[in-house]
Amino acid sequence: MAVNINTDDCIACGICVDECPQDALTVNDVCEVDADACIECGICVDACPQEALSL
């Protein structure tokens, strides 16, 4: 399993991408997660100003 992304709330700001220690996140129109790279550490969840990410 990996981080869940609420695409309705994501504003594609990129803060989560900058905070991810595994480089598991990318942003195009919304945040996207590479489930194979994600270790579910929660750093991106805490960093998201829109609360669009969850474990």
DRENTORKOL-3810 file (N, C-alpha, C; in nm, 4 decimals):
REM DRENTORKOL-3810
@n.u->0.0846; n.v->-0.1173; n.w->0.0000; ca.u->0.0000; ca.v->0.0000; ca.w->0.0000; c.u->0.0895; c.v->0.1241; c.w->0.0000
@n.u->0.0331; n.v->0.2362; n.w->-0.0358; ca.u->0.1094; ca.v->0.3606; ca.w->-0.0413; c.u->0.0214; c.v->0.4748; c.w->0.0065
@n.u->0.0734; n.v->0.5922; n.w->-0.0012; ca.u->-0.0014; ca.v->0.7116; ca.w->0.0366; c.u->-0.1227; c.v->0.7266; c.w->-0.0539
@n.u->-0.2344; n.v->0.7642; n.w->0.0061; ca.u->-0.3565; ca.v->0.7924; ca.w->-0.0693; c.u->-0.3613; c.v->0.9409; c.w->-0.1011
@n.u->-0.4044; n.v->0.9743; n.w->-0.2221; ca.u->-0.4107; ca.v->1.1130; ca.w->-0.2661; c.u->-0.5544; c.v->1.1490; c.w->-0.3002
@n.u->-0.6070; n.v->1.2500; n.w->-0.2326; ca.u->-0.7394; ca.v->1.3017; ca.w->-0.2652; c.u->-0.7189; c.v->1.4040; c.w->-0.3766
@n.u->-0.7445; n.v->1.3629; n.w->-0.4989; ca.u->-0.7161; ca.v->1.4486; ca.w->-0.6145; c.u->-0.8072; c.v->1.5707; c.w->-0.6206
@n.u->-0.9197; n.v->1.5671; n.w->-0.5501; ca.u->-1.0073; ca.v->1.6849; ca.w->-0.5456; c.u->-0.9468; c.v->1.7962; c.w->-0.4607
@n.u->-0.8671; n.v->1.7582; n.w->-0.3591; ca.u->-0.8075; ca.v->1.8567; ca.w->-0.2693; c.u->-0.6664; c.v->1.8991; c.w->-0.3098
@n.u->-0.5971; n.v->1.8154; n.w->-0.3869; ca.u->-0.4590; ca.v->1.8440; ca.w->-0.4261; c.u->-0.4540; c.v->1.9641; c.w->-0.5207
@n.u->-0.3649; n.v->2.0600; n.w->-0.4890; ca.u->-0.3480; ca.v->2.1794; ca.w->-0.5732; c.u->-0.2153; c.v->2.1758; c.w->-0.6505
@n.u->-0.1476; n.v->2.0610; n.w->-0.6473; ca.u->-0.0217; ca.v->2.0402; ca.w->-0.7206; c.u->0.0856; c.v->2.1423; c.w->-0.6832
@n.u->0.0961; n.v->2.1724; n.w->-0.5545; ca.u->0.1944; ca.v->2.2713; ca.w->-0.5086; c.u->0.3367; c.v->2.2165; c.w->-0.5077
@n.u->0.3520; n.v->2.0837; n.w->-0.4930; ca.u->0.4839; ca.v->2.0218; ca.w->-0.4957; c.u->0.5547; c.v->2.0130; c.w->-0.3625
@n.u->0.4955; n.v->2.0614; n.w->-0.2569; ca.u->0.5604; ca.v->2.0556; ca.w->-0.1256; c.u->0.5872; c.v->1.9103; c.w->-0.0859
@n.u->0.4928; n.v->1.8227; n.w->-0.1113; ca.u->0.5100; ca.v->1.6810; ca.w->-0.0767; c.u->0.6277; c.v->1.6195; c.w->-0.1523
@n.u->0.6431; n.v->1.6575; n.w->-0.2768; ca.u->0.7528; ca.v->1.6055; ca.w->-0.3594; c.u->0.8868; c.v->1.6450; c.w->-0.2988
@n.u->0.8974; n.v->1.7707; n.w->-0.2567; ca.u->1.0215; ca.v->1.8197; ca.w->-0.1963; c.u->1.0538; c.v->1.7494; c.w->-0.0648
@n.u->0.9517; n.v->1.7093; n.w->0.0100; ca.u->0.9711; ca.v->1.6487; ca.w->0.1413; c.u->0.9936; c.v->1.4983; c.w->0.1386
@n.u->0.9547; n.v->1.4306; n.w->0.0316; ca.u->0.9613; ca.v->1.2840; ca.w->0.0261; c.u->1.1059; c.v->1.2342; c.w->0.0212
@n.u->1.1477; n.v->1.1572; n.w->0.1225; ca.u->1.2865; ca.v->1.1075; ca.w->0.1241; c.u->1.3114; c.v->0.9937; c.w->0.0246
@n.u->1.2068; n.v->0.9351; n.w->-0.0303; ca.u->1.2201; ca.v->0.8236; ca.w->-0.1240; c.u->1.2009; c.v->0.8652; c.w->-0.2692
@n.u->1.1750; n.v->0.9925; n.w->-0.2947; ca.u->1.1450; ca.v->1.0400; ca.w->-0.4300; c.u->1.0308; c.v->0.9597; c.w->-0.4915
@n.u->0.9288; n.v->0.9306; n.w->-0.4099; ca.u->0.8169; ca.v->0.8479; ca.w->-0.4542; c.u->0.7013; c.v->0.9304; c.w->-0.5100
@n.u->0.7113; n.v->1.0618; n.w->-0.5021; ca.u->0.6023; ca.v->1.1485; ca.w->-0.5465; c.u->0.6438; c.v->1.2347; c.w->-0.6646
@n.u->0.5497; n.v->1.2571; n.w->-0.7535; ca.u->0.5674; ca.v->1.3503; ca.w->-0.8646; c.u->0.4408; c.v->1.4342; c.w->-0.8743
@n.u->0.4521; n.v->1.5481; n.w->-0.9400; ca.u->0.3353; ca.v->1.6342; ca.w->-0.9594; c.u->0.3245; c.v->1.6693; c.w->-1.1066
@n.u->0.2101; n.v->1.6405; n.w->-1.1622; ca.u->0.1743; ca.v->1.6877; ca.w->-1.2948; c.u->0.0531; c.v->1.7789; c.w->-1.2753
@n.u->-0.0652; n.v->1.7325; n.w->-1.3058; ca.u->-0.1860; ca.v->1.8093; ca.w->-1.2744; c.u->-0.2219; c.v->1.7945; c.w->-1.1270
@n.u->-0.1898; n.v->1.6789; n.w->-1.0703; ca.u->-0.2057; ca.v->1.6499; ca.w->-0.9278; c.u->-0.0884; c.v->1.5644; c.w->-0.8837
@n.u->-0.0761; n.v->1.5443; n.w->-0.7552; ca.u->0.0297; ca.v->1.4597; ca.w->-0.7011; c.u->0.0037; c.v->1.3147; c.w->-0.7408
@n.u->0.1112; n.v->1.2425; n.w->-0.7729; ca.u->0.1041; ca.v->1.1003; ca.w->-0.8052; c.u->0.2101; c.v->1.0284; c.w->-0.7231
@n.u->0.1774; n.v->0.9080; n.w->-0.6783; ca.u->0.2696; ca.v->0.8316; ca.w->-0.5947; c.u->0.3154; c.v->0.7046; c.w->-0.6666
@n.u->0.4448; n.v->0.6748; n.w->-0.6534; ca.u->0.5010; ca.v->0.5489; ca.w->-0.7011; c.u->0.4901; c.v->0.4509; c.w->-0.5847
@n.u->0.3920; n.v->0.3629; n.w->-0.5911; ca.u->0.3632; ca.v->0.2712; ca.w->-0.4804; c.u->0.4814; c.v->0.1807; c.w->-0.4476
@n.u->0.5635; n.v->0.1500; n.w->-0.5454; ca.u->0.6791; ca.v->0.0642; ca.w->-0.5205; c.u->0.7882; c.v->0.1373; c.w->-0.4420
@n.u->0.7972; n.v->0.2681; n.w->-0.4569; ca.u->0.9001; ca.v->0.3461; ca.w->-0.3889; c.u->0.8541; c.v->0.3982; c.w->-0.2528
@n.u->0.7248; n.v->0.4149; n.w->-0.2355; ca.u->0.6693; ca.v->0.4709; ca.w->-0.1119; c.u->0.6895; c.v->0.3760; c.w->0.0055
@n.u->0.7435; n.v->0.4281; n.w->0.1166; ca.u->0.7635; ca.v->0.3481; ca.w->0.2379; c.u->0.6633; c.v->0.3852; c.w->0.3470
@n.u->0.5642; n.v->0.4659; n.w->0.3139; ca.u->0.4587; ca.v->0.5070; ca.w->0.4066; c.u->0.5133; c.v->0.5723; c.w->0.5328
@n.u->0.6123; n.v->0.6604; n.w->0.5179; ca.u->0.6708; ca.v->0.7262; ca.w->0.6344; c.u->0.5822; c.v->0.8387; c.w->0.6880
@n.u->0.4967; n.v->0.8957; n.w->0.6023; ca.u->0.4041; ca.v->0.9994; ca.w->0.6456; c.u->0.4565; c.v->1.1414; c.w->0.6409
@n.u->0.5797; n.v->1.1593; n.w->0.5986; ca.u->0.6369; ca.v->1.2944; ca.w->0.5921; c.u->0.5566; c.v->1.3820; c.w->0.4965
@n.u->0.5181; n.v->1.3275; n.w->0.3834; ca.u->0.4405; ca.v->1.4051; ca.w->0.2864; c.u->0.3016; c.v->1.4386; c.w->0.3399
@n.u->0.2432; n.v->1.3462; n.w->0.4152; ca.u->0.1108; ca.v->1.3690; ca.w->0.4740; c.u->0.1156; c.v->1.4902; c.w->0.5666
@n.u->0.2189; n.v->1.4954; n.w->0.6503; ca.u->0.2343; ca.v->1.6072; ca.w->0.7431; c.u->0.2658; c.v->1.7379; c.w->0.6715
@n.u->0.3341; n.v->1.7296; n.w->0.5578; ca.u->0.3767; ca.v->1.8504; ca.w->0.4853; c.u->0.2671; c.v->1.9123; c.w->0.4002
@n.u->0.1657; n.v->1.8361; n.w->0.3625; ca.u->0.0644; ca.v->1.8837; ca.w->0.2680; c.u->-0.0241; c.v->1.9919; c.w->0.3294
@n.u->-0.0209; n.v->2.1133; n.w->0.2738; ca.u->-0.1032; ca.v->2.2221; ca.w->0.3292; c.u->-0.2530; c.v->2.2060; c.w->0.3014
@n.u->-0.2885; n.v->2.1224; n.w->0.2062; ca.u->-0.4298; ca.v->2.1002; ca.w->0.1704; c.u->-0.4891; c.v->1.9778; c.w->0.2399
@n.u->-0.4037; n.v->1.9042; n.w->0.3156; ca.u->-0.4451; ca.v->1.7795; ca.w->0.3782; c.u->-0.5048; c.v->1.6833; c.w->0.2742
@n.u->-0.4410; n.v->1.6791; n.w->0.1575; ca.u->-0.4880; ca.v->1.5950; ca.w->0.0466; c.u->-0.4280; c.v->1.4553; c.w->0.0505
@n.u->-0.3310; n.v->1.4330; n.w->0.1368; ca.u->-0.2638; ca.v->1.3033; ca.w->0.1457; c.u->-0.2990; c.v->1.2349; c.w->0.2756
@n.u->-0.3073; n.v->1.1017; n.w->0.2709; ca.u->-0.3339; ca.v->1.0240; ca.w->0.3922; c.u->-0.2690; c.v->0.8874; c.w->0.3795
@n.u->-0.2505; n.v->0.8235; n.w->0.4941; ca.u->-0.1965; ca.v->0.6876; ca.w->0.4954; c.u->-0.3084; c.v->0.5867; c.w->0.5076
END
